[in-house]
Structure formats: structure tokens, C-alpha cells
Amino acid sequence: MDGPYKSSQNSTRDAKFAQGRLTDAGRTKTRSQGDQAMNAIAKDTLAGRDFDQLKARLKATWMTGDYDLFSRFMEKGAEQFFTRLNSKPGTRLLDVACGSGQLALIAARAGAQVWGCDIATNWIEDARTRAAAEKLPIIFEEGDAESLPYRDGQFDVVTSIFGAMFAPRPDLVAAELTRVCRPGGIIAMANWTPSGFIGQMFKAISKYIAPSGMPAPALWGDEATVRDRLREGIANLTCTRQTYLFEYPFSPEDVVEFFRTNYGPMSRAFESLDASGQEQLRNELVGLWSAHNSAGGNFTKVDAEYLEVIATRDGSGLEASKNLAHRKARSDQRQRAELLADRIEKGAADLAAFAEGISEAEWNLPVSETDRRPVGVIVHHVASMYPIEIEAARAIAGGNPVTDITWEAVANLNAQHAREHTAVTKAETLELLRRNSREAASAVRAFTDEELDRAAPFSLSFGAPVTAQFVVEDHALRHSWHHLARIRKALGR
């Protein structure tokens, strides 16, 4: 709930009154805003029917270009990643989202027994061709990271290097990677971070294309998110920031063209734009590569940060597999809640990534002429409101009216928050934002479709009987996006 910031001499009583409930400042909701929110609910209701289409689009995207050629320039980093695994000859290793066999071939040369799977059948064929040329007995087959075609505990090591992070349902990915790994085995992932070079490139592209409706892949590069996703069936988890070197014997301009031609997501992004849009995107990407290029002349060297995730499968065996299967079935039944939670996580991650990159002066800059709260206080405000917003959604989901919150009480709560948090640091604020948004998303994932569709009177919507999903979308989800837009405007970004 967003609107004019307000202070009050008698705010304490009203703030405490609202404390157990809701969010932002006093504003009157327009009919058009309500219509947009309801349209969003209708759109999400269709998510189940549209999901097969999304998966088909993703498969077509990854089959575009020439990933085999593209990945050849990334083999040195893949070798470094594999070396750190200390895999012994004879190890049964599965590479998930293997592409044209980049990591699988490296593992097989080291003596591992290797399987690889990917949704892109053309790259699977290329992988088989490469393995045959080297006489490496690798089994490559079509397979989805969300539903792996392997038995429980089949592998000693399960890897995914910049692959499974792009699947649309991360909870299913986490469950499947864990399920097929034997007790005591290792799950190893390499995932681009939101603030690293590739994360920045993804953000640049996202400004020019429509949102996919799936969670940001770079959330797999956020340690807190990874720890939340890889919990069940995991005995130990370490996350280490590593650097992947992109090195090309040609200029940044040619690198962008190389990506556009050979890297599926980049190819599809350019294809979706008209000539003017393509030129703008090309110029922005060339600027990004040039700014990070440490080489001279017609050469390009760019360091890209990624999160190396090493998880050890616990030893609970069959019972853990049953729990994971139950989790997978539960997730299938709550696909709408999953997508809703992913959108909450993406909004918070985008806000955190942007805030992390601003200066101390910008952190303390008032957000507008009418709202004198500093940017940092606004970010902290968003972080602190998640528990209250989720409590309201839970009340509605339980069929309980929420009739005792006024916009004045909400505004006074915001004023009290601003007075009490004038000196918040960036580190503590971002930690709170990540923790509370993660917990909010986890709470939303627990909702059934029936609970999301349940309606009850809500005083901040003029007593109208609104659904729990409406409350989640209009408050816990929209809040971070709304304030990120305000902060960007205040900073001229």
C-alpha cells in the first residue's frame, strides 16, 4: 500500500493498532489499479494451462543458435569447476542441463562414469557426436531438470553448470537434484549471481523484452535463496563466490554479435525487437562489455562472478526420497502459489541488487519532494512489511475478515518506522530484505489454490470481499516493485 508519507503526534496508538496487519502509506485505490490487480489474478489462474506453452518456449529458446560453438569458449572455467570437485575415477556423475556436453566430456576424460541430460535435443545430438569422436562412453539423453528420468540415489555426483538455474520451478529442480543423488553424494552447481557481470547483462536484456512470468534465474546465485531451496535431504551446504573468465579473440562489439548469433536467450531477445529496439539493446550490451573489458585492441576479457554451490546429500536414504517425492507432488498441486512466490522473490532480489550498487550519498537521498524518507529507509520499510502483509493474506485465506485497519493507521505506522530507522545501514537492511522476502515467499508457497481463491472483507479495499491472492499481489508482491521504481526515479536511473 503506497501513498503520501505522513507523520502524526498521536501515531503510537494507531501504529500499534496496525502493527499486526499491513503495510505502506495512505492512498486511495483507483478503479484502474483494482482492475489491473484483478486482471493479474485472472492471468495467474490460467498459469496451469499456459505452463506447457512456457516450457515449449523455453525449449525452443535453448535450441536456438549454436550452443556447442558458444560453450567451447567457456571450457577453461568448466575445467576449473570440475577440478575443485575432486572427483575420483569411476564416480557416477550426472550433468543436468548439459548442453552439448561441456562438463560431461571433461568428467569422462577424468575417468568418471557420466550421464548427461538436457531439454534441447539438438545439443544432445552434438554431445553424442563429440563423445563418440573421443570414444567416451557417456550416456546423453533428453531430460528435464524438473523431472529427471533417473532412479532415486543413482549418482555419486550431480552437477549443473549454468543450466538448471534457468528452469522455471526452482523447488522442483532442488527436489530432483537431491532425489537422484545418493546419500553422502555431492550436488554441485555453478550459478550466475544477480550482481555479477552476467546478472547485469540479464538485467539489460530484461528492459527490452516482456517478462517471462518465471522467477529470475539469477536467484540461484543468491546464497540465502539457495539455502532456502536446498534444505530437505541436505546434510551440508557451502556457497563460494567464484570468477568465470570470458575470453575472446575479438572486440566487445563482435562478442555481442557472437552472443546474438549463438546464445539462444540472446538470439530470441533480439528477434523479439524491431530494428530500433535491436540497435538500442546492441549499444547497451556493447557498452557493458566494453566497460568490463580488461584486454586491449581487438580482444575481450571479462570476469563474471558466479556462486559455486556444493551440497552434501544426507544419509537418510529411502525416507528422505519419500519426503522429496511428497514435496514434488505437493509442488505440482500448488503451481500457482509457486509462481506467485517466485515473483515475490524476484521483486525483492531486484530491489536488493539495485540498492547494493548505490553510493552512501544516494542511500541517504530523500526519495521525493513529498516523501522525505531517505532511500535507505524506504528499502528497510519494504523489508519490514513482509511479515505484516503475509499475516493479512493468511487471515483472508482462512476466510477471516480484516476490517480493523485504516489508511490513517497505516500512514502512522510508516511515520513511526521512519523516525525509528533513520540511521539504518545498507548491510543490515539488505539482510533483512532477503530474509523477510524469503520467509514471505515460503509462506505463500504453502497456500493451496483453494486458499488463494478464498475471499473475505478487507477494510483497505473499502470492505470489499477480496481474495487472498489479491492481497498477496497488491501488497507483498507489488511493494518492492513500486518502491524500486520510485527509487530509480529519485536517482535518475
KOLPA-492997 format. One record per residue (C-alpha): residue number from 1; residue in one letter; x, y, z. Coordinates in steps of 0.2 Angstrom, whole numbers, plus 2048, in hexadecimal, padded with zeros to 3 digits. Example, Ala and Ser with C-alpha at 12.3 -4.5 7.8 and 13.67 -1.06 7.14 Angstrom:
<recs>
1, A, 83E, 7EA, 827
2, S, 844, 7FB, 824
</recs>
This chain:
<recs>
1, M, 800, 800, 800
2, D, 808, 810, 7FA
3, G, 804, 822, 7FB
4, P, 809, 832, 804
5, Y, 815, 831, 813
6, K, 80D, 838, 822
7, S, 812, 83C, 834
8, S, 807, 83E, 843
9, Q, 809, 843, 855
10, N, 7FD, 835, 85B
11, S, 804, 828, 84F
12, T, 809, 81B, 85D
13, R, 7F8, 815, 860
14, D, 7F3, 813, 84E
15, A, 804, 80C, 849
16, K, 802, 7FE, 856
17, F, 7F0, 7FB, 850
18, A, 7F7, 7F8, 83F
19, Q, 807, 7EF, 844
20, G, 7FF, 7DE, 843
21, R, 7F8, 7E1, 832
22, L, 7FE, 7EB, 823
23, T, 809, 7F6, 819
24, D, 80D, 806, 811
25, A, 806, 818, 811
26, G, 7F5, 820, 80F
27, R, 7EE, 820, 7FD
28, T, 7DE, 81D, 7F5
29, K, 7DD, 80F, 7E9
30, T, 7D6, 813, 7D8
31, R, 7CB, 808, 7CE
32, S, 7D8, 806, 7C0
33, Q, 7E5, 7FF, 7CD
34, G, 7D8, 7F3, 7D4
35, D, 7D4, 7ED, 7C2
36, Q, 7E7, 7EA, 7BF
37, A, 7E9, 7E0, 7CE
38, M, 7D9, 7D6, 7CA
39, N, 7DF, 7D3, 7B9
40, A, 7F0, 7CD, 7C0
41, I, 7E6, 7C0, 7CB
42, A, 7DC, 7BA, 7BB
43, K, 7ED, 7B9, 7B2
44, D, 7F4, 7AE, 7C0
45, T, 7E5, 7A3, 7C0
46, L, 7E9, 79E, 7AF
47, A, 7FB, 79A, 7B4
48, G, 7F8, 788, 7B4
49, R, 7F1, 788, 7A2
50, D, 7FF, 793, 79C
51, F, 80D, 78A, 7A4
52, D, 80F, 77D, 796
53, Q, 811, 78C, 78A
54, L, 81E, 794, 795
55, K, 828, 783, 796
56, A, 827, 782, 783
57, R, 82D, 794, 781
58, L, 83C, 790, 78C
59, K, 840, 781, 782
60, A, 840, 78A, 772
61, T, 84A, 798, 779
62, W, 858, 78C, 77F
63, M, 858, 783, 76E
64, T, 85B, 794, 765
65, G, 86D, 799, 760
66, D, 87C, 78E, 761
67, Y, 87F, 78A, 773
68, D, 88D, 77E, 76F
69, L, 897, 78B, 767
70, F, 892, 797, 775
71, S, 898, 78C, 783
72, R, 8A9, 788, 77C
73, F, 8AF, 799, 782
74, M, 8A9, 795, 794
75, E, 8B2, 784, 796
76, K, 8C1, 78B, 7A0
77, G, 8B5, 791, 7AE
78, A, 8AC, 780, 7AD
79, E, 8BC, 777, 7AF
80, Q, 8C0, 781, 7BF
81, F, 8AF, 77E, 7C6
82, F, 8B0, 76B, 7C3
83, T, 8C2, 76B, 7CB
84, R, 8BC, 772, 7DB
85, L, 8AF, 763, 7DD
86, N, 8BE, 757, 7DF
87, S, 8B4, 74A, 7D6
88, K, 8BC, 739, 7D6
89, P, 8BD, 72D, 7C7
90, G, 8AD, 722, 7C6
91, T, 8A2, 72F, 7CE
92, R, 890, 72E, 7C8
93, L, 88D, 740, 7C2
94, L, 87D, 748, 7BB
95, D, 87F, 759, 7B2
96, V, 86E, 761, 7B2
97, A, 86A, 76E, 7A4
98, C, 87A, 768, 79C
99, G, 878, 771, 78B
100, S, 884, 76A, 77F
101, G, 88E, 761, 78C
102, Q, 89A, 76E, 792
103, L, 89C, 767, 7A4
104, A, 897, 755, 7A1
105, L, 8A6, 753, 794
106, I, 8B2, 75A, 7A1
107, A, 8AC, 74E, 7AE
108, A, 8AD, 73F, 7A3
109, R, 8BE, 743, 79E
110, A, 8C3, 743, 7B0
111, G, 8BC, 731, 7B2
112, A, 8AA, 734, 7B8
113, Q, 89B, 72A, 7B3
114, V, 891, 738, 7AB
115, W, 87F, 73C, 7A7
116, G, 878, 74C, 7A0
117, C, 867, 753, 79C
118, D, 85F, 762, 795
119, I, 84F, 768, 78E
120, A, 857, 76E, 77D
121, T, 858, 75E, 773
122, N, 863, 766, 765
123, W, 871, 769, 772
124, I, 86F, 758, 779
125, E, 873, 751, 767
126, D, 882, 75D, 766
127, A, 888, 756, 777
128, R, 886, 744, 771
129, T, 890, 748, 762
130, R, 89E, 750, 76C
131, A, 89E, 741, 778
132, A, 89F, 735, 76A
133, A, 8AD, 73E, 762
134, E, 8B7, 73C, 772
135, K, 8B1, 72A, 775
136, L, 8AA, 730, 786
137, P, 89C, 724, 78C
138, I, 890, 733, 792
139, I, 87D, 730, 792
140, F, 875, 740, 78C
141, E, 862, 741, 78C
142, E, 854, 74D, 78C
143, G, 84E, 752, 79D
144, D, 846, 760, 7A7
145, A, 84F, 766, 7B7
146, E, 83D, 767, 7BF
147, S, 83A, 755, 7BC
148, L, 84A, 74B, 7B9
149, P, 848, 73A, 7B1
150, Y, 853, 731, 7BE
151, R, 850, 726, 7CD
152, D, 852, 72C, 7DF
153, G, 864, 72D, 7E5
154, Q, 86C, 728, 7D4
155, F, 87B, 734, 7D4
156, D, 88A, 738, 7DF
157, V, 88B, 749, 7D8
158, V, 87D, 754, 7D0
159, T, 883, 764, 7C7
160, S, 87C, 772, 7BE
161, I, 886, 780, 7B7
162, F, 87C, 78F, 7B2
163, G, 86E, 784, 7AD
164, A, 861, 77E, 7B9
165, M, 860, 790, 7C0
166, F, 856, 795, 7B1
167, A, 847, 788, 7B4
168, P, 837, 791, 7B9
169, R, 833, 788, 7C9
170, P, 842, 788, 7D5
171, D, 83B, 77E, 7E3
172, L, 838, 76F, 7D7
173, V, 84A, 771, 7D0
174, A, 851, 771, 7E2
175, A, 846, 761, 7E6
176, E, 84B, 758, 7D7
177, L, 85E, 75C, 7D8
178, T, 85D, 755, 7EA
179, R, 852, 746, 7E6
180, V, 85E, 73F, 7D9
181, C, 86E, 742, 7E4
182, R, 872, 733, 7EF
183, P, 874, 736, 802
184, G, 885, 73D, 806
185, G, 886, 743, 7F3
186, I, 88A, 754, 7ED
187, I, 87F, 761, 7E4
188, A, 889, 76E, 7DB
189, M, 882, 77E, 7D2
190, A, 88A, 78D, 7CA
191, N, 87D, 79B, 7C9
192, W, 87F, 7AD, 7C3
193, T, 87D, 7BA, 7D1
194, P, 870, 7C8, 7D0
195, S, 87E, 7D5, 7D3
196, G, 88B, 7CD, 7C8
197, F, 88F, 7D1, 7B5
198, I, 883, 7C5, 7AE
199, G, 875, 7CA, 7BA
200, Q, 877, 7DC, 7B4
201, M, 876, 7D6, 7A2
202, F, 866, 7CD, 7A6
203, K, 85F, 7DD, 7AE
204, A, 864, 7E7, 79E
205, I, 85B, 7DA, 793
206, S, 84B, 7DA, 79F
207, K, 848, 7ED, 79C
208, Y, 845, 7E9, 78A
209, I, 83A, 7D9, 78A
210, A, 82A, 7D4, 793
211, P, 82C, 7CB, 7A3
212, S, 82B, 7B8, 7A1
213, G, 820, 7B5, 7B1
214, M, 82E, 7AA, 7B9
215, P, 839, 7AE, 7C7
216, A, 84A, 7B7, 7C4
217, P, 857, 7A9, 7C0
218, A, 864, 7B3, 7C9
219, L, 85B, 7B0, 7D9
220, W, 865, 79F, 7D9
221, G, 874, 7AB, 7DB
222, D, 86D, 7B2, 7EB
223, E, 874, 7A8, 7FA
224, A, 865, 7AB, 805
225, T, 859, 7A5, 7F7
226, V, 864, 796, 7F4
227, R, 864, 791, 806
228, D, 851, 792, 807
229, R, 84F, 787, 7F7
230, L, 85C, 77A, 7FC
231, R, 856, 775, 80D
232, E, 84D, 765, 80D
233, G, 858, 756, 80B
234, I, 868, 760, 80D
235, A, 875, 75D, 81B
236, N, 881, 76B, 816
237, L, 881, 77A, 80A
238, T, 88F, 786, 806
239, C, 88E, 795, 7FA
240, T, 89E, 79D, 7F3
241, R, 89F, 7AC, 7E7
242, Q, 8AA, 7A7, 7D8
243, T, 8AF, 7B0, 7C8
244, Y, 8AC, 7AA, 7B7
245, L, 8B8, 7B2, 7AA
246, F, 8B0, 7B6, 799
247, E, 8BE, 7B7, 78D
248, Y, 8BC, 7BA, 77A
249, P, 8C8, 7BE, 76C
250, F, 8BD, 7CC, 765
251, S, 8B5, 7DD, 76B
252, P, 8A7, 7E0, 777
253, E, 89C, 7E5, 768
254, D, 8A0, 7D4, 760
255, V, 89D, 7CB, 771
256, V, 88B, 7D2, 771
257, E, 888, 7CC, 75F
258, F, 88F, 7BB, 764
259, F, 883, 7BA, 772
260, R, 875, 7C0, 767
261, T, 878, 7B3, 75A
262, N, 87D, 7A4, 765
263, Y, 875, 7A6, 777
264, G, 862, 7A1, 776
265, P, 85B, 7AE, 783
266, M, 865, 7BC, 77B
267, S, 85F, 7B7, 76A
268, R, 84D, 7B6, 76F
269, A, 84E, 7C7, 778
270, F, 855, 7D0, 768
271, E, 848, 7C7, 75D
272, S, 83A, 7CE, 768
273, L, 83F, 7E0, 765
274, D, 83D, 7EC, 756
275, A, 84C, 7F3, 74D
276, S, 84C, 802, 759
277, G, 84B, 7F7, 769
278, Q, 858, 7EB, 762
279, E, 864, 7FA, 760
280, Q, 861, 801, 771
281, L, 864, 7F0, 779
282, R, 873, 7ED, 76F
283, N, 87B, 7FE, 774
284, E, 877, 7FA, 786
285, L, 87F, 7E9, 786
286, V, 88E, 7EF, 77D
287, G, 890, 7FD, 78A
288, L, 88F, 7F0, 798
289, W, 89C, 7E5, 790
290, S, 8A7, 7F3, 78C
291, A, 8A6, 7FA, 79E
292, H, 8AB, 7E9, 7A6
293, N, 8B8, 7E5, 798
294, S, 8CA, 7E3, 7A0
295, A, 8D2, 7DF, 78F
296, G, 8D8, 7EB, 782
297, G, 8D7, 7EC, 76F
298, N, 8CB, 7E0, 767
299, F, 8CA, 7D4, 776
300, T, 8BE, 7D2, 784
301, K, 8C0, 7CC, 795
302, V, 8B2, 7CE, 7A2
303, D, 8B1, 7C6, 7B4
304, A, 8A0, 7C0, 7B8
305, E, 89B, 7BB, 7CA
306, Y, 892, 7AC, 7CD
307, L, 88C, 7A2, 7DD
308, E, 894, 791, 7DF
309, V, 888, 786, 7E9
310, I, 88E, 776, 7F1
311, A, 881, 76C, 7FA
312, T, 883, 75B, 803
313, R, 874, 74F, 802
314, D, 86F, 749, 813
315, G, 86F, 737, 818
316, S, 85D, 734, 81B
317, G, 85B, 72A, 80B
318, L, 849, 724, 807
319, E, 840, 72E, 813
320, A, 847, 73E, 80D
321, S, 843, 739, 7FB
322, K, 831, 736, 800
323, N, 831, 748, 808
324, L, 838, 74F, 7F8
325, A, 82B, 746, 7ED
326, H, 81E, 74D, 7F9
327, R, 825, 75E, 7F7
328, K, 825, 75D, 7E4
329, A, 813, 757, 7E4
330, R, 80E, 765, 7EF
331, S, 817, 771, 7E4
332, D, 80E, 76B, 7D5
333, Q, 7FD, 76E, 7DE
334, R, 802, 780, 7E3
335, Q, 809, 786, 7D3
336, R, 800, 797, 7D4
337, A, 807, 79A, 7E5
338, E, 818, 795, 7DF
339, L, 818, 7A2, 7D1
340, L, 811, 7AF, 7DD
341, A, 81F, 7AC, 7E9
342, D, 82C, 7AD, 7DC
343, R, 826, 7BE, 7D7
344, I, 827, 7C4, 7E9
345, E, 839, 7BE, 7E9
346, K, 83D, 7C6, 7D9
347, G, 837, 7D7, 7DE
348, A, 841, 7D6, 7EE
349, A, 851, 7D0, 7E5
350, D, 84F, 7DE, 7D8
351, L, 84D, 7EB, 7E6
352, A, 85C, 7E4, 7F0
353, A, 867, 7E3, 7E1
354, F, 864, 7F5, 7DC
355, A, 866, 7FB, 7EE
356, E, 876, 7F2, 7F0
357, G, 87D, 7FC, 7E2
358, I, 879, 80E, 7E7
359, S, 885, 819, 7F0
360, E, 883, 81F, 803
361, A, 87D, 830, 7FD
362, E, 870, 828, 7F2
363, W, 86B, 81D, 801
364, N, 867, 82C, 80B
365, L, 85E, 836, 7FD
366, P, 84C, 83A, 800
367, V, 841, 830, 7F5
368, S, 836, 83F, 7EF
369, E, 831, 851, 7F3
370, T, 821, 84B, 7FB
371, D, 829, 83C, 804
372, R, 839, 841, 80D
373, R, 83D, 82F, 813
374, P, 84F, 82B, 80D
375, V, 851, 81D, 800
376, G, 858, 812, 80D
377, V, 84A, 814, 819
378, I, 83E, 810, 80B
379, V, 847, 7FF, 807
380, H, 847, 7FB, 81A
381, H, 834, 7FF, 81A
382, V, 831, 7F3, 80C
383, A, 83B, 7E5, 815
384, S, 832, 7E8, 825
385, M, 820, 7E7, 81E
386, Y, 821, 7D5, 817
387, P, 81C, 7CD, 827
388, I, 80D, 7D8, 829
389, E, 807, 7D7, 817
390, I, 808, 7C4, 818
391, E, 7FE, 7C4, 828
392, A, 7F0, 7CD, 820
393, A, 7F0, 7C1, 811
394, R, 7F0, 7B2, 81D
395, A, 7E1, 7B9, 826
396, I, 7D7, 7BB, 815
397, A, 7DD, 7AA, 810
398, G, 7D5, 7A3, 81F
399, G, 7C5, 7AC, 81B
400, N, 7C7, 7B9, 829
401, P, 7C2, 7CB, 826
402, V, 7CF, 7D8, 828
403, T, 7C5, 7E7, 82D
404, D, 7CE, 7F0, 83A
405, I, 7DC, 7F9, 830
406, T, 7DB, 80B, 82A
407, W, 7E6, 814, 81E
408, E, 7E9, 821, 82B
409, A, 7F0, 813, 837
410, V, 7FB, 80D, 828
411, A, 802, 81E, 825
412, N, 806, 820, 837
413, L, 80E, 810, 838
414, N, 81A, 816, 829
415, A, 81D, 826, 832
416, Q, 822, 81D, 842
417, H, 82D, 811, 838
418, A, 836, 820, 830
419, R, 83A, 828, 841
420, E, 841, 818, 848
421, H, 84C, 813, 839
422, T, 854, 823, 834
423, A, 866, 81C, 835
424, V, 863, 80A, 82E
425, T, 872, 803, 825
426, K, 872, 7FB, 814
427, A, 879, 7EB, 81A
428, E, 86C, 7E8, 827
429, T, 85E, 7EE, 81C
430, L, 862, 7E2, 80E
431, E, 864, 7D4, 81A
432, L, 853, 7D8, 820
433, L, 84B, 7DA, 80F
434, R, 852, 7C9, 809
435, R, 84D, 7C0, 819
436, N, 83B, 7C7, 81A
437, S, 838, 7C5, 807
438, R, 83E, 7B3, 808
439, E, 833, 7AF, 817
440, A, 824, 7B8, 80E
441, A, 827, 7AE, 7FE
442, S, 828, 79E, 809
443, A, 817, 7A2, 811
444, V, 80F, 7A6, 800
445, R, 815, 795, 7F9
446, A, 80B, 78C, 807
447, F, 7FA, 793, 801
448, T, 7EF, 787, 7F7
449, D, 7E5, 78D, 7E8
450, E, 7D6, 78D, 7F3
451, E, 7DD, 798, 800
452, L, 7E4, 7A4, 7F2
453, D, 7D2, 7A5, 7EB
454, R, 7C9, 7A8, 7FC
455, A, 7C2, 7B9, 7FF
456, A, 7BE, 7C3, 80E
457, P, 7BA, 7D6, 812
458, F, 7CA, 7E1, 812
459, S, 7C8, 7F2, 819
460, L, 7D7, 7F9, 80F
461, S, 7CD, 7F4, 7FF
462, F, 7BD, 7FE, 806
463, G, 7B7, 7EE, 80E
464, A, 7B5, 7E5, 7FE
465, P, 7B7, 7D2, 7FF
466, V, 7C8, 7CF, 7F6
467, T, 7D2, 7BF, 7F4
468, A, 7E2, 7BA, 7FD
469, Q, 7EB, 7BB, 7ED
470, F, 7E6, 7CD, 7EA
471, V, 7ED, 7D1, 7FB
472, V, 7FD, 7C9, 7F7
473, E, 7FF, 7D1, 7E6
474, D, 7F9, 7E2, 7EB
475, H, 804, 7E3, 7FA
476, A, 812, 7D6, 7FD
477, L, 816, 7D5, 7EB
478, R, 813, 7E6, 7E4
479, H, 81C, 7EF, 7F2
480, S, 82E, 7EC, 7ED
481, W, 82A, 7F0, 7DB
482, H, 821, 800, 7DF
483, H, 82F, 807, 7EA
484, L, 83D, 801, 7DE
485, A, 835, 80C, 7D1
486, R, 834, 81B, 7DD
487, I, 846, 819, 7E2
488, R, 84B, 817, 7D0
489, K, 842, 827, 7CC
490, A, 849, 831, 7DB
491, L, 85B, 82C, 7D5
492, G, 858, 82F, 7C3
493, R, 85C, 81D, 7BE
</recs>
